[in-house]
Amino acid sequence: MKSLQTLFPAFVGLTTFALPATGQKQKDTRPNIIFILADDMGYGDLACYGNQIVKTPNIDKLAKEGVRFTNAYAGSAVSSPSRCSLLTGKHTGHTTIRDNFAKKGGITGLKNGNTIRRANILPEDTTIATILSAAGYRTCLVNKWHLDGFNPDAGPLDRGFDEFYGWLVSKNESNLPYYYPALRYYNRELKEIPENKNNARGIHDSDLSVRESIEFIERNKKNPFFLYLAFDVPHEPYVINDTEPYKSMNLSDSAKLYAALITQTDRAIGRLIDYLDKNNLRNNTLIIFASDNGAATMAPIPELNCNAGLKGNKALLYEGGIKEPFIVNFPKKIKGGKILKNLIYFPDVMPTLAGYANAKLPWNTDGVSIKPLLEGKKQITDNRTLYWEFPGTQVAVRKGKWKAVSVKKGAELELYDISKDPNETNNLADKYPGIVSELANEIKKQHAPSPYWPIDGEK
């Protein structure tokens, strides 16, 4: 068996790709694209993924009328690297951002009064917004960015988005509870939210985000658009004015708040879908729903079964930290009512959206387009290598039914047959040393050194 400390050889850094503008006008028949991202939502938080308490009828309807994946993975087990993987099409062995906090470099700032370092995505990091904008799409991010570190020149408007409404890396601009912001960026200007002035708590973050999303679509509905709607729900702290329909249930206060936050956001998503229907946009709009990682340790996991029995949680590369809900709905092209077991993950999103938008891809993506799979064609995605790392501390690799993982520096790789043991209860490393060795070699191939997260022995 291999220890984590032996799995990261020196590796020549990847050459980045600068995407030229195509200048080619695309046909108006290309779909609009809406990518909806939840924050810290566990694999089992939605009713369509088996939750018996939390009510999510609008998301459930997207799943019922679309495609629901049961073996989909986020880009990482925490926010910033997962979002970096999503937007750049790379796994965390290659991404610029590989953890929320950098070991070296980056820019220093404060979090809860403590000085920390954060890295930001770079101008040479090609994003989904970059390629879709170059292909003629109007692009917008609503709500959470979290990829600028503390660099004011690394916001969404600097990385391919035409419009931005939300917050960057911190909500310290607001003195209100997390979900009722008093101040918010409108493009580069920090503006006051009148409904939340003086701690009024008049508009919830999810409702505000959908209002801004509809306003963006209304301005751009005659052209193809890409909306990246990144909700805060159900990230802690759990703050909401009303806990209905859970107020009278036999649940802890934390569970009531958590469930109410998800249901509140489900209602907001329902309003967005209603707007698309009423404006004859629904049929030609590709909607994807996912989460950035698994449920957090402070989530009411036992009460609500947030991670559906999976081992681990946010910040761990066990299944509970990286396996997530993934729903795709596109009435014009994708036949609904399908449940797919194929292995997919966040690096696949960029090539998939590029395929639908007829956009040019950078050469160095780690994902594959699942467009054929979504449209009912045969596509094998399970024999390739899926990879995750927190450099020098955690690593995970999945290939077919096998997953090797280590969640502690210096610890030996654990081996699981996920097809028979999705909850990672039976470590088979001693029984199948050859498989462990094979996956250890895959780890060596997938990892490239990072100046922000240096590992001992690398140059």
ABEGO torsion letter per residue (X at the ends): XBBAAAABBBBBBBBBBBBBBAGBBBBAABBBBBBBBBBGBBAAABAAAGBAABBBAAAAAAAAABBBBABBBBABABAAAAAAAAAAGBBAAABABABABBABEEBBBBBGGBBBBBBBBBAABBBAAAAAAAAGBBBBBBEBAGAAEABAAABAAAAGBABBBEBBABAAABABBAABBABBBBEABBBBBAAABGGAGABBAAAAAAAAAAAAAAAAAABBBBBBBBBAOABOBBBBABAOAAAABBBBAAAAAAAAAAAAAAAAAAAAAAAAAAAGAAAABBBBBBBABBBBAABBAAAAGAAGGBBEBBGBABAAAABBBBBBBBAAABBBGBBBABBBBAAAAAAAAAAAAGBBBBAABABBBAAAAAAGBBBBAAABBBBBBBBGABBBBBBEABBBBBABBGBBBBBBBAAABAAGABBAAAABAAAAAAAAAAAAAABBBBAABBBBGBX
